[in-house]
């Protein structure tokens, strides 16, 4: 066996053989025939097994067990969609020797007809014969099969005129489809032969392939869902989901027709003979670095890749995505459709809420990245303070007011007005209306805040307390007496508690018109406690309904209580 020839070298006969130049091809071939003796009775060219030693840009060099290697055109393999590499075993026959000293080989043991008798035999047996394409003619090609034969263009296996031109001078394998020795009319078919050989090649190739194998191939076609790859005479489907670990829009973004790739066989269906290939499986899985690279509570930045009904997916890096659930998008409002807030391509900052390595899931929070507004709500909004904000929405029992981004307070319908009973908050309020309200209660854990509009406006009682101080003498009317305690009215909504001196109170004045009308009395009393004490005699007996002077003992603005005594 000679030393293998490298693909880039210009192959020449071995220079260390002194008899090479003096030996004729006949002598060499005779020696070869003697070294490869055939069984008795075997005729015709003998098919032998050779081993590919080198593949150059246009030729395949084969060790056939003789002093000099044999050569085959690389096009024989590429045209058939076969992958050839050093070490491949081939069955070949020797045709002759080229000008460089290499044996010219044929891959098939095919007889070359010598006369009409052999042609008629080949026709009747539908056997395959060898022929040489001599010219392109109207409607097809002429082929020398011992006589001149016609090969129709439709049966040539060539796709266009350019491919037909390339066949001129090549040896091809054909089958005779018409033979008329009288008119010397011979018609041959190459396409049927190549299709049969293709099926045979595919059958053989299927038996060689195994799930898990790494194969080399050429991308034949691309479509929206993947790529078909020729892996040596058979096609495998490389689905779009198995091209890369990161999400891609379409295969043509990363692959091109004619591109050579290595892929892994993921599955072979023995019934349909469908082969599933994977490209990304030859690369490390991106999730392998997640445990050491990402931690819960970490802030990340990434682009939104897709939006669903329940959330949005964000790419942390190629092959690693996290999901922002719709409930984790905003503190301020309830997001019903993620698409209303986020769109594919948006770059966002989010907080990693959790990492599930087994399920390969990362939960992200968008709202957490801007901070929890309730964290310092108690300091920003102390109970008793007055706030101002817009009405955001309504319920049957009240209205919600936005105090700040992510913080809303609820005004119960009973806390809207002190003057009248409100049945529906929408009867007196509208969405977007700016209102003032008093903070009644704040629960940080439950994220609840109670407000009151009616308690935020100054009342007559607030005004009274603001304008008086202990010791002031004012005018009021006794409206109720119980034992030594009495209730005194100083105007509408302004009442005080009074402890009476030790004496039996007089009977109440008869009420001619029924219940006391405090609203009608309000203006008069208010005028009196603003203008000075009453002029009634101190000696007059105390009774309900009586108007007289009182001294303020205590004012409590927080509890909104007043204590007085008879002046």
N, C-alpha and C positions, 0 to 999 in steps of 0.2 A: 504493500500500500504506500502511495506517495504522500508527501507532506501536504496537508490541506492548504488550499489557496485562499488568501484573505479577500474579502469583498472588494477592497479598493485597489487591489493589485491588478496588473495586466497579465493574465495567466499565460504562461509559456511552458512548453514541454520541459521536463526535467533536464538540466544541463549536465548532470553527473552520469548520464547514460551514453557512453561513447558510440554504441551501435544504433542510437535513435535515428540518426540522419541517413543511415544506410539501409535500415529496415523498411521494406515496403509495407503498405497497409495490409496487403494480402498475407504477408508473412506474420505480421503481428496478430491479425485476426485468426489466422490458422493456429498460432500458438495459444491464443485465447480459447479457441474452440477445443483444443486438446486439453487445456487445463480445466475446462468445464464440460466434461464429457456428458452427453445426453443419453438417456435410456434408449435401449435398442428399439427401433421402430419409430422414434419421434422424428418428425420432419419440420421444416420451416424454421424461422428465427426462434431462438430459445430465450425464454423469459427468465431473467435472473434477479436476485435481490441485491440491491445496492444500498449504501448508506450515505446520506447527504453529509458532506464535510464542510462546505462553504456555500454561502448565498451572497452573490454580488448584486449590483444594481439591475442587471439584466439576465443573469445566468445562475443556474444551480449546478454545483459540481458534486459528482457522485463517485464514491469509491466502489468500483465494481470488481475488486479483487485482482486487478491487473496492474502493470507497471504505471500506466497513465490513467488518470481519472476520466470519467465520462461527463458530458455536459448536456443539460436540458435548458430550454428557454424559460426564464422566470415567468413569462406571460402565460405559459401553460397552466400555472398554478393560480396566478392572480385572476385570470379570466374565469376560472372555475370557482373562484372564491375560497381557495384553499390557503391555509397558512403553512408555510414550509420553513424549517429551521434545521440547524446542524443536529445530526443524530436521527433524523427521520428515515425510516426504512421505505424503500420504493421498489416496485417490480418494473424492470426495464428490459428493453432489447437493444442490441447494438445495431445501428444503421450504417455506420461508416466512421470516417475520421475527418476532422476539419483541418483547415490550413495551419492551425496553431498546434496540431498534434494531439488534440483531445478527441476521444471517441464521441461521436454524436449518437445520442440515445433516443429511444422512443419509450413512452410509458406503457405501450400496449403491444401485445403480441398479435399483430394484424398482418394478414397475408396481402401481398400486392398482386392482383390478378395479372397473368401473363398473356392470356388469350381469351377468346369468346367462350371456350368451354368452362374455364374457371369463373368467368363472369356469370354464366348461366347457372352454375352450381351455387354461387354466392346469392344469386337472385332467388333461386328456389328454396334455399335454406334460410333466407332472410338474415344472413350473417353480415357482420361488420367488416368492411374492407378499408384499406388505406388509399388515399389519393392526394395529389398535389394540385393546389389551386393555381391555374395558369393565367387567368385573365378575368376582368369584369366585363360582362356583356349585357345587352339589353335584357332586363328581367331577371338577371342573376349572375352566376359565375360559371366558368368552364373549369372542369376538374379532370386531371389525367389519372385515370384508374386502370391504366393499361390501354385504354382507348379514350377518346374524347367523350366526356359526360357533361350533362347540364345540371347545375344546382340552382333551383329557383331561389330568388332572394328571400321569399317568405319562409323557406326551409333551410336557410343558411345559418340561422341563429344570430345573425348580425342585426343590430338595431337601426343602423343607418348606412348611408353610402360610404362614409368614412371608415366604418368598421369593415365593410366589404373590401375596401381597398387594402386594408391591413392584412387580409387573408391571402392575398396574392403571394405565391411563393411558399406558403406554409403547407405542411402536410396535415391533412385533416382525416377524421374517421367518419365514414358515411355508410349508408345502407342503400342498396339499389331498389328503387320503387317502380321503375319501368325499364324493360329491356326488349329491344327489337333488333335482332342481329341482322335481319334483312336490310332494314333502313339504317343500321348502325345508330340507332337512337337509344341512348342510355340517360336516364334521369336518376339522380341520387338525392338523398335526404341527410343533412347533417344535424338539423335541429332535433329530430327524434332521438338520435344517438346521444347528443349532449344532455338531453333531458333524462334519458335512461341512466347515463353515467352520473348525472347530478343526483338522481334518486339513490343510486347505489352508494355514492359518496356520503349522502346524508344518512343513509341507513348505517353505514360503517361508523360515521362520526357519532351518531347517537349512542352506539354501543361503547364508544370510548369515553364519553363524558360522564362525570359523576357530580352529584351535589357537593358543593364545597370547593370544587376545582377552581383554580385561578386560570383564566384563559385570555388569550390575546385576540382582538378582533378589530373590525373596521366598521364605523358607523355608516349604515347604508341609507336609512331614511330617518327623518325627524317629523314628529307630529306634536299635537298639544299635550298628549298624555305620556309621551316617552320617546324612546329611540329604538330602532331595530338595528341590531349589531350582527354582522356576519362573523361567526366564530369558526371559520374553516369549513364552509359549505352548508352550514345550518344557521338559522337566524335565532337570536335570543332577544327578548324584550327587556330593555332597561327602562323601567317605569320611572316617571318623574320624581316619585317619592324616594327612589333609591339612587338618585344621581348625586345628591349632596345632603349633608346633615342639616344645612340651613335651607329654609324655604325658598324655592325659585319659582318665578312666574311661568316660564316656559322653557323646555329643553334647549331651544335654539339660543338662549341667553348664555349658555355655558358650553354647548357642544356644536360641532359643525359636521356636515356630511363628508365622509371620506377620512375623518379623523381616526387615528389608531389609538386604541385604549386597552387597558387591562381591566378585567371585571371578574367578579366572583359569581359562580353559579349558585343561585339561592334555592331553586327548585326546578325539577324536571318532571313534567306530567307524562307518565308512560303511555297513557291512552291518546292524548292529543298531541304529544311530542312538543309541547310548548315549554320553552326554557325561560325562566325568570333570572335576570342578571342584576347584580348590584355593583355600583361604583363606589358609593360612600362606605361600603363595608370594608374596603381596603384601607380606610383612613381611621385613625383613633376616634372613638366616640367623644364628642365635646363634653358630655356629662361626666367624663372621668375626672375632670378638673374641678367640678362644682364643689365637692366637699372641702377642698383646700382654698378655693378662690372666693366663695360667697358665703355669707352668714346672715342669719335673721337679724333684722334691725339695721342692716346696711342700706345706705342710700345708693340707688343706681340711676343711670341715665340710658335711655334706649328709644328706638323708633317703634311706633305701632305698626304691626305687620298685618293684622286683620281684626275686624270688629264683628262680634256675634250678638245675639239677643241677650246674652247673660254677662258679657264683659268684653274686654279688649286684650289682645296678646301683644306683648312687647318683647322685642329681640334684645337680649343682653349682650350676646355675641353670636356669630354664626353657629347655628345648631342648638342654641340655648334660648328658650323663651320663658317668660313669666306671664301670668294672667292676672289682670286687674278685674276683680268682680265688680258688677254694677253697684253693689252696696258699698264699695270702698273707693268710690270716685269723688264724692263731694260731701263736705260737712254741711254746706249751706242749704242744699235742696235734695229732694229725692229724685235721683236720675232714673227715668223709666226706660229710656233707650240709650245705650252706650254711644250709639252713633250721633246723638245730639251733642255729645261733649267731645268725643274723640273721632279722628279719621285716620285711615292708613297713611303712614308717612309722618304723622305728628311725632315730634321728639318730646318726650316727657321725662320728668324726674319722679321716681317712686321709691317707696320703702319696701324692702323685703320683709314680708310678714311671716312666712314659713317656707321651709324647703323639705320636700318629700323625695328622698333619694330613690327609693324603690319604685315609686310611681312616676318619678322624673317630673315632678311638678314644683313650680315655684309660685307662691301666692304673693302678689304685689298690692300695695296700697297707694293710691294717688293722693287721697286726702291726708294721709299720715305724713306725707312729705312736706306739707305746709304747716304742720303742727296742730295739736288739738286745741281748738279755741276755748273749750270748757276747762282747760287746765287752770287758768287764772280768772275764771268767770266770777268767782265770789269776790275777788279783789276789785275787778273792774265794775261790777254791778252789785253793790251792797244793798241789802234789804232796806227798804224805806226810801231809796233814791228814786228820782224821777228820770225816766229815759224817754227818748224820742226815736221813732222808727216807722217804716212803712208796714201796712197790712199786707201779708203775703198770701194767706189763704183762709178759708172758713171751714168750720164744722157746724153741726147742728147745735152744739152747746157753746160755741165761742169763736174767737178770731185769733190768728197768730200774727205776731209782730216780730220783725227782724231787728235784733239789737246790734248784731255784728255778723261778720262772715261766719256762718256755721252755728250761730246761736239765735234761737227763736224763743219767744215767751208767749204764753197763752192767756188771753183775756176771756174769762168766763162771761157768759151772757149777763149774769147777775151783777157783774162789775163794770158794765158799760155806762149805765146812767143811774144817778141817785134820784132823778126827778120822776121817772116813769118806768114801768115794767116793759122790758124788751123781750119779744118772743123769738125773733131771728136776728142774729148779728148783722146780716146783710140789709136789714131794714134801716139801719142808721150808719153803717160803715160800708166802704167800698175798697176793693183791692187796689193797692198802691197808695192809699190815703196815708198821710203822715199824721201820727197821733202821739200824744203824750200820755204816759202811763206810769203808775207807781209800782215798784217791785215789792210784791207781798212775800214771796218765798222763792228760794233757789235750792234745788237738789242736784249737786254735781254728779253723783253716781247715776241717777236716773236721767240726767240731762233734761231736767224739767225746770221751768221758771214761770211763776204765776204773776200776772200783772192786773192792774186795776186802773181803768180810766176815771171812774167816778171818784176814786180816792186821791187822784192826782190833782184835782182842781180844788182851790181854797173854798171852804164852806163858811157858813155864818159862824159856826163854832170856832173854826180856825181864826177867823177875823176877830171874834170876841176875845179869844185868848191872847192874840197878838196885841190888842189895843188896851188890855188891862193888866193890873198887877195886884198882888195881895194887899188888902187894906182899902181898896177902892170901894166907895159907896155907890150902889147902883139900884135901879128900880126894876122889880120883877113881879110876877103874879104867881101866887100859890095855886097850883093846879091839882095837887093831890097831897092829902095828909094821912099818915098812918102812924098812930102812936105819937112819939116825939120826933118823928122824921117826916120831912116833907119834900116834895119835888117842886122846884121853882122854874118857871119859864121866863127867859129874857129875850125871846124872839123865836122865829122859826128855826128849829134845829139846835137851839141853844138852851140847855137845861142844866140845872145845878142841884146838888144835894144840900139839904139844910137840916140842921139839928135844932129843934124848937126848945125854948126855955121850959122849965118844969111848970107847966100850967095846963089845965084842961082846955083843949082847943074848943072854940065855939063851933056850933053846927054850921055846915056849909050853906052858903047862900043858895036858895032855890034857883035852879036853871030854868029860865022861862022858855028858852029856845032849844033846850037839849044840850048836846055836846058842845064844848068850848071850841070856837073857831080860832085856832092858834095862828093860822096864816093871816086872818083878818086883824089879829091882835099884834102881829109881828112889827108892823111899822110903828105903831104907837109905843110899844115897849122899847124898841130900838132907839126911838127918838128920846125916850125918857132916860135909858141908861147912858145915852150919850150926852144928854143935857144936864143931868144931875139927879139927886135923890128925890123921892116922892115927899109930899107934905103931910101924909096921913099922921095921925096922932099915934105915939108909941103905946099909949094906954088902951088903944082900941083892941078888942079881942081878935086873936088870930083865927082866921077861918079860910076854907078853900074858896078860891075865886077872888080873894082879896089882893089888891095891888098895893105894895108898900116897898120900903127901902130895905136893902140887904148889904152886908159887908162881905167882900171876898176874903176867904180864909186861905184857899190854896188853888193854884192853877197847874194842871199837868198836861202840857202840850202833847207828850207821847201817848199817854192813855186817853187824852181828850176828855178829861173830867174836871169839873168845877165844884168846889165846896164853899158854901156861904153860911152866914148866920144873920139872924134878924138884927137890923141896925137900930 
